[in-house]
Amino acid sequence: MTRAIAVGVDGSPASGAAVDWAAREASLRRLPLRIVHAPWWEPRDFPVVEGDDALDRAAAQVVSEAGARAADGHPELSVTTEVLSEAPVVALLAAARDSEMLVLGSRAQGPVLGFLLGSHGQRVISDTTRPVVSVRAAEDGPRPDGEVVVGQQGTAGDSDPALGFAFGAAAARGVAVRAVRAWNLPPLHALNREFLHRTDEAGGLEPLEREELRKVLAPWRDRFPEVPVVEHVEIGSAGQVLLAAATGAELLVVGRRARYTPTGGLIGSVAHAALHHARCPVAVVPHQ
């Protein structure tokens, strides 16, 4: 069964930007587009004393306008619209589970993440098993000629879902992948004989990091030979290095290994930094 690209809408400018991005992505990947809306995701701007009919009409208008917007920009698309009745997080997780990816609007940068779904956005990202793309309503608009930047850390198994998403996105767009690996000096307990021997053979710490990145990327180069690859290795904080490398990017892709606490899921510092501060759309891809 062909999976659609799902996008959550609420009628806001950020929601419109998400529809535009999702429609273009669906067109590039030749996938259907599914537009979903839950009427009670956001506070009402109209009186509820008019009854359920008014709520139903408002919800229908939101998805109708979003569907028309997608169809106007990409008339070749197969577009469906749906008003959901489940609780916000439940509804979005279900939409994501049945889709290739879920696209959400992000309202602003700052200390409080302003997703389309307010406080529910981070819960969706931390709990879903599918990629979630956050799209801001930026004044400078999309960057169709930019690279797809992807963060790479750890071993190949950890990075494969994010790398697969990044290479697929780059292939669909005909642009390069910039694979970014940030590194720091290892802690003293890691300086064992085997590590020191590998470092010596590689010619230093940075050459060792470059060698590790090259190994991780090798199967993806073979799978996507048409995609140019830029290997970017730099010492520093992973979040800061990744954000600097993503300046001018069309899409930033980060992996996510959720950590759960009594107050809910945490998405990790790198994904958190990317969602807060990146100027381009950010795809958060869960580790499998």
C-alpha positions in Angstrom: 0.0 0.0 0.0 1.3 3.4 -0.9 1.7 5.7 2.1 0.6 9.3 1.8 2.4 12.3 3.2 0.2 13.7 6.0 0.0 17.4 7.0 -1.8 18.8 10.0 -3.5 22.1 9.5 -5.3 24.7 11.6 -5.7 27.7 9.2 -2.7 29.6 10.5 0.2 31.0 8.3 2.5 28.3 9.7 -0.1 25.7 8.7 -0.2 27.2 5.2 3.6 26.9 4.9 3.4 23.3 6.1 0.8 22.6 3.3 3.0 24.1 0.7 6.0 22.1 1.8 4.1 18.9 2.1 2.4 19.3 -1.3 5.8 19.9 -3.0 7.3 16.9 -1.2 4.4 14.7 -2.2 4.8 15.9 -5.8 8.5 15.2 -5.8 8.1 11.7 -4.3 4.9 11.0 -6.4 2.9 10.3 -3.3 -0.7 11.3 -2.3 -1.2 14.1 0.1 -3.5 13.7 3.2 -4.6 16.9 5.0 -5.9 16.4 8.5 -7.4 18.8 11.0 -8.8 18.3 14.6 -11.1 21.3 15.4 -10.2 21.4 19.0 -6.4 21.5 18.7 -6.4 25.3 19.2 -8.6 27.8 21.1 -11.6 29.0 19.2 -11.8 32.4 17.6 -15.6 32.2 17.3 -18.4 31.7 19.8 -19.3 28.1 20.7 -22.9 29.0 21.6 -23.8 28.4 18.0 -23.6 24.7 18.6 -21.8 21.8 16.9 -22.9 22.9 13.4 -20.7 26.0 13.6 -17.7 24.0 14.8 -18.2 21.4 12.0 -18.5 24.2 9.4 -15.4 25.9 10.6 -13.4 22.6 10.6 -14.7 21.8 7.1 -13.6 25.2 5.9 -10.1 24.8 7.3 -9.5 21.5 5.4 -11.3 22.7 2.3 -9.0 25.8 2.0 -5.9 23.8 2.7 -6.9 21.2 0.0 -7.6 24.0 -2.5 -4.2 25.6 -1.7 -2.4 22.3 -2.3 -4.3 21.6 -5.5 -3.7 25.1 -6.9 0.1 24.7 -6.5 0.2 21.0 -7.6 -2.8 20.1 -9.7 -1.3 16.6 -10.4 -1.6 15.6 -6.7 -4.1 13.2 -5.3 -5.3 15.1 -2.2 -7.6 13.9 0.5 -8.9 16.0 3.5 -10.1 14.7 6.8 -11.5 16.2 10.1 -10.3 14.1 13.0 -12.2 13.6 16.2 -9.6 12.0 18.5 -7.6 13.7 21.1 -4.7 15.8 19.6 -1.8 13.6 20.3 -3.7 10.4 19.5 -5.0 11.8 16.3 -1.5 12.9 15.1 0.2 9.7 16.1 -2.4 7.7 14.1 -2.0 10.0 11.1 1.8 9.7 11.3 1.7 5.9 11.7 -0.2 5.4 8.5 1.9 7.9 6.5 5.3 8.3 4.9 5.9 11.3 7.1 3.9 13.9 9.1 4.3 17.6 8.4 3.5 20.3 11.0 3.7 24.0 11.0 6.1 25.7 13.5 5.2 29.3 14.5 8.3 30.8 15.9 11.8 30.5 17.4 12.4 31.1 21.0 12.5 29.4 24.4 9.1 27.9 24.0 8.6 25.8 20.9 5.6 27.1 18.9 4.4 24.1 17.0 1.1 24.1 15.2 -0.2 21.9 18.0 1.3 24.0 20.9 2.4 21.8 23.7 1.4 18.6 21.9 4.0 19.0 19.2 7.0 17.7 21.2 4.9 14.7 22.5 4.1 13.7 18.9 7.8 14.0 17.8 9.0 12.0 20.8 6.4 9.2 20.5 5.9 8.6 16.8 7.7 5.9 14.9 7.6 8.0 11.6 9.5 11.1 10.5 8.0 14.4 11.5 8.9 17.6 9.5 8.5 21.0 11.2 8.0 23.9 8.8 8.2 27.6 9.8 6.4 30.4 8.0 9.6 32.2 7.1 9.7 35.6 5.5 12.5 34.6 3.1 10.5 31.6 1.8 11.8 28.2 0.8 15.4 27.5 -0.5 14.8 25.2 -3.4 18.5 25.2 -4.4 20.0 24.4 -1.0 21.6 21.2 0.3 19.9 18.5 2.4 22.0 18.6 5.6 22.0 15.6 7.9 23.6 15.1 11.3 25.6 11.9 11.7 26.7 10.6 15.1 27.7 7.2 16.5 27.6 4.1 14.4 25.9 3.3 11.1 23.0 1.6 12.8 22.2 4.7 14.8 22.3 7.0 11.8 20.7 4.8 9.1 17.1 6.1 9.4 18.2 9.8 9.3 20.7 9.1 6.4 18.1 7.2 4.5 15.6 10.0 4.8 18.2 12.6 3.8 19.4 10.7 0.8 15.9 10.1 -0.4 15.0 13.8 0.0 18.1 14.8 -1.9 17.5 12.4 -4.7 14.0 13.6 -5.1 15.2 17.2 -5.3 18.4 16.6 -7.4 20.6 18.3 -4.7 23.6 17.3 -2.6 23.6 15.8 0.9 25.9 17.4 3.4 26.6 14.9 6.1 27.8 16.6 9.3 29.7 14.8 12.1 30.7 16.9 15.1 33.3 15.6 17.5 35.0 16.5 20.8 38.0 15.3 22.7 37.1 11.9 24.3 36.9 11.5 28.1 39.9 10.1 29.8 38.2 6.7 30.4 37.9 6.2 26.7 41.6 6.6 26.0 42.3 2.9 26.0 45.0 1.1 24.0 42.6 0.1 21.1 41.4 3.7 20.7 44.9 5.2 20.8 46.0 2.6 18.3 43.2 3.5 15.9 43.8 7.2 16.3 47.5 6.7 15.6 46.8 4.7 12.5 44.4 7.3 11.2 46.9 10.1 11.8 44.9 11.9 14.6 41.5 12.4 16.1 40.0 14.4 13.2 41.2 12.0 10.5 39.7 9.2 12.6 36.4 11.0 12.7 36.5 11.5 8.9 37.3 7.8 8.4 34.3 6.9 10.6 32.0 9.2 8.6 33.3 7.8 5.3 32.5 4.2 6.4 29.0 5.1 7.5 28.3 6.9 4.2 29.7 4.2 1.9 26.5 2.1 1.5 24.4 5.2 1.0 26.7 6.5 -1.8 26.3 3.1 -3.4 22.5 3.2 -3.1 22.2 6.8 -4.3 25.1 7.2 -6.8 23.4 10.2 -8.4 23.5 12.2 -5.1 26.6 14.4 -4.5 27.9 14.1 -1.0 29.8 16.6 1.1 31.5 15.2 4.2 31.6 17.8 6.9 33.7 17.0 10.1 34.2 19.6 12.7 35.1 19.9 16.3 32.4 21.4 18.5 29.0 21.1 20.0 26.8 18.9 17.8 23.9 21.3 17.8 26.0 24.3 17.0 28.0 22.7 14.3 24.9 21.3 12.7 23.0 24.6 12.7 26.0 26.5 11.3 26.3 23.9 8.5 22.6 24.2 7.7 22.8 27.9 6.9 21.2 28.2 3.5 20.0 24.5 3.5 16.7 23.4 2.0 16.2 20.8 4.7 17.9 19.7 7.9 17.5 16.1 9.0 18.3 14.9 12.5 17.9 11.6 14.2 15.9 11.1 17.4 16.3 8.7 20.3 13.5 9.6 22.7 14.2 9.5 26.4 11.1 9.2 28.7 10.6 11.0 32.0 7.7 11.2 34.4 6.6 14.4 32.7 6.8 13.0 29.2 9.2 12.3 26.4 12.4 14.2 25.6 13.7 14.4 22.0 17.4 15.0 22.7 19.4 18.2 22.7 20.4 18.2 19.0 16.9 17.7 17.7 15.7 20.3 20.2 18.3 22.9 19.1 17.4 22.2 15.4 13.7 22.7 16.0 14.2 25.9 17.9 16.8 27.6 15.8 17.0 26.2 12.2 15.8 28.6 9.5 14.9 25.8 7.1 12.4 22.9 7.6 13.6 20.3 10.1 12.9 16.5 9.7 13.2 14.6 12.9 13.6 10.9 12.2 13.3 8.3 15.0 15.9 5.6 15.4 14.6 2.2 14.6 
